[in-house]
Amino acid sequence: MQIEQSRWSDYLAELTRHAEGYDVTVEVLGSDLGDQIEVRRARLAELAFDPREGIAVAVSDPAGHEELLRHVIAAPASVETTDEPGVPGALLVEQDDGTKTLVRLIPTA
């Protein structure tokens, strides 16, 4: 499902609330360096959009107390989600240069 750019900020803020306690994996899919895993199964702290910065994926320690990494997608051109009820299994963000970032949302047990 494609998310309209005018809804990115609200959508990502709402998704952050609904995905509280989820783990994320962030994978950058680029033609220059190939596929690179940036984060593997870390606790989601925040998904956010700022028109000046881009889309940020912040992860924290397992207890959710300290931000460990903030991955920023500086020039997002599109945002798509998997089409299932509730929290989607993944987000795909494509940049202007064609680089894609796949954010998998994984419920914790």
Contacts in CASP RR format, 6 or more apart in sequence:
PFRMAT RR
TARGET T0000
AUTHOR 0000-0000-0000
METHOD contacts of the structure
MODEL  1
MQIEQSRWSDYLAELTRHAEGYDVTVEVLGSDLGDQIEVRRARLAELAFD
PREGIAVAVSDPAGHEELLRHVIAAPASVETTDEPGVPGALLVEQDDGTK
TLVRLIPTA
1 80 0 8 1.000
1 81 0 8 1.000
1 82 0 8 1.000
1 83 0 8 1.000
1 88 0 8 1.000
2 78 0 8 1.000
2 79 0 8 1.000
2 80 0 8 1.000
3 11 0 8 1.000
3 79 0 8 1.000
3 80 0 8 1.000
3 81 0 8 1.000
5 79 0 8 1.000
8 49 0 8 1.000
8 55 0 8 1.000
8 76 0 8 1.000
8 79 0 8 1.000
9 48 0 8 1.000
9 49 0 8 1.000
9 50 0 8 1.000
11 79 0 8 1.000
12 47 0 8 1.000
12 48 0 8 1.000
12 49 0 8 1.000
12 55 0 8 1.000
13 47 0 8 1.000
13 48 0 8 1.000
15 47 0 8 1.000
15 87 0 8 1.000
15 88 0 8 1.000
15 91 0 8 1.000
16 44 0 8 1.000
16 46 0 8 1.000
16 47 0 8 1.000
16 48 0 8 1.000
18 86 0 8 1.000
18 87 0 8 1.000
19 44 0 8 1.000
19 47 0 8 1.000
19 87 0 8 1.000
19 105 0 8 1.000
20 44 0 8 1.000
21 43 0 8 1.000
21 44 0 8 1.000
21 107 0 8 1.000
21 108 0 8 1.000
22 43 0 8 1.000
22 44 0 8 1.000
22 87 0 8 1.000
22 105 0 8 1.000
22 106 0 8 1.000
22 107 0 8 1.000
22 108 0 8 1.000
23 41 0 8 1.000
23 42 0 8 1.000
23 43 0 8 1.000
23 44 0 8 1.000
23 105 0 8 1.000
23 106 0 8 1.000
23 107 0 8 1.000
23 108 0 8 1.000
24 39 0 8 1.000
24 41 0 8 1.000
24 42 0 8 1.000
24 43 0 8 1.000
24 44 0 8 1.000
24 57 0 8 1.000
24 59 0 8 1.000
24 103 0 8 1.000
24 104 0 8 1.000
24 105 0 8 1.000
24 106 0 8 1.000
25 37 0 8 1.000
25 39 0 8 1.000
25 40 0 8 1.000
25 41 0 8 1.000
25 42 0 8 1.000
25 102 0 8 1.000
25 103 0 8 1.000
25 104 0 8 1.000
25 106 0 8 1.000
26 37 0 8 1.000
26 38 0 8 1.000
26 39 0 8 1.000
26 57 0 8 1.000
26 59 0 8 1.000
26 71 0 8 1.000
26 101 0 8 1.000
26 102 0 8 1.000
26 103 0 8 1.000
26 104 0 8 1.000
27 35 0 8 1.000
27 36 0 8 1.000
27 37 0 8 1.000
27 38 0 8 1.000
27 101 0 8 1.000
27 102 0 8 1.000
27 104 0 8 1.000
28 35 0 8 1.000
28 36 0 8 1.000
28 38 0 8 1.000
28 99 0 8 1.000
28 100 0 8 1.000
28 101 0 8 1.000
29 35 0 8 1.000
29 99 0 8 1.000
29 100 0 8 1.000
29 101 0 8 1.000
29 102 0 8 1.000
30 36 0 8 1.000
30 98 0 8 1.000
30 99 0 8 1.000
30 100 0 8 1.000
31 98 0 8 1.000
31 99 0 8 1.000
38 69 0 8 1.000
38 71 0 8 1.000
39 57 0 8 1.000
39 59 0 8 1.000
39 69 0 8 1.000
39 71 0 8 1.000
41 106 0 8 1.000
42 59 0 8 1.000
42 60 0 8 1.000
42 68 0 8 1.000
42 69 0 8 1.000
43 59 0 8 1.000
43 60 0 8 1.000
43 61 0 8 1.000
43 62 0 8 1.000
43 63 0 8 1.000
43 64 0 8 1.000
43 108 0 8 1.000
44 57 0 8 1.000
44 58 0 8 1.000
44 59 0 8 1.000
44 60 0 8 1.000
44 105 0 8 1.000
45 58 0 8 1.000
45 59 0 8 1.000
45 60 0 8 1.000
45 64 0 8 1.000
45 67 0 8 1.000
46 56 0 8 1.000
46 57 0 8 1.000
46 58 0 8 1.000
47 55 0 8 1.000
47 56 0 8 1.000
47 57 0 8 1.000
47 58 0 8 1.000
47 91 0 8 1.000
47 103 0 8 1.000
48 55 0 8 1.000
48 56 0 8 1.000
48 58 0 8 1.000
49 55 0 8 1.000
49 56 0 8 1.000
49 76 0 8 1.000
50 56 0 8 1.000
53 72 0 8 1.000
53 74 0 8 1.000
54 72 0 8 1.000
54 73 0 8 1.000
54 74 0 8 1.000
54 75 0 8 1.000
54 76 0 8 1.000
55 72 0 8 1.000
55 73 0 8 1.000
55 76 0 8 1.000
55 79 0 8 1.000
55 93 0 8 1.000
56 70 0 8 1.000
56 71 0 8 1.000
56 72 0 8 1.000
56 73 0 8 1.000
57 70 0 8 1.000
57 71 0 8 1.000
57 72 0 8 1.000
57 73 0 8 1.000
57 101 0 8 1.000
57 103 0 8 1.000
58 67 0 8 1.000
58 69 0 8 1.000
58 70 0 8 1.000
58 71 0 8 1.000
59 67 0 8 1.000
59 68 0 8 1.000
59 69 0 8 1.000
59 70 0 8 1.000
59 71 0 8 1.000
60 66 0 8 1.000
60 67 0 8 1.000
60 68 0 8 1.000
61 68 0 8 1.000
71 101 0 8 1.000
73 93 0 8 1.000
73 95 0 8 1.000
73 101 0 8 1.000
74 95 0 8 1.000
75 95 0 8 1.000
75 96 0 8 1.000
75 97 0 8 1.000
76 93 0 8 1.000
76 94 0 8 1.000
76 95 0 8 1.000
77 94 0 8 1.000
77 95 0 8 1.000
77 96 0 8 1.000
77 98 0 8 1.000
78 93 0 8 1.000
78 94 0 8 1.000
79 91 0 8 1.000
79 92 0 8 1.000
79 93 0 8 1.000
80 91 0 8 1.000
80 92 0 8 1.000
80 94 0 8 1.000
81 88 0 8 1.000
81 89 0 8 1.000
81 90 0 8 1.000
81 91 0 8 1.000
81 92 0 8 1.000
82 88 0 8 1.000
82 89 0 8 1.000
82 90 0 8 1.000
87 105 0 8 1.000
87 107 0 8 1.000
88 105 0 8 1.000
89 104 0 8 1.000
89 105 0 8 1.000
89 106 0 8 1.000
90 102 0 8 1.000
90 103 0 8 1.000
90 104 0 8 1.000
90 105 0 8 1.000
91 102 0 8 1.000
91 103 0 8 1.000
91 105 0 8 1.000
92 100 0 8 1.000
92 101 0 8 1.000
92 102 0 8 1.000
92 103 0 8 1.000
93 100 0 8 1.000
93 101 0 8 1.000
93 103 0 8 1.000
94 100 0 8 1.000
95 101 0 8 1.000
END
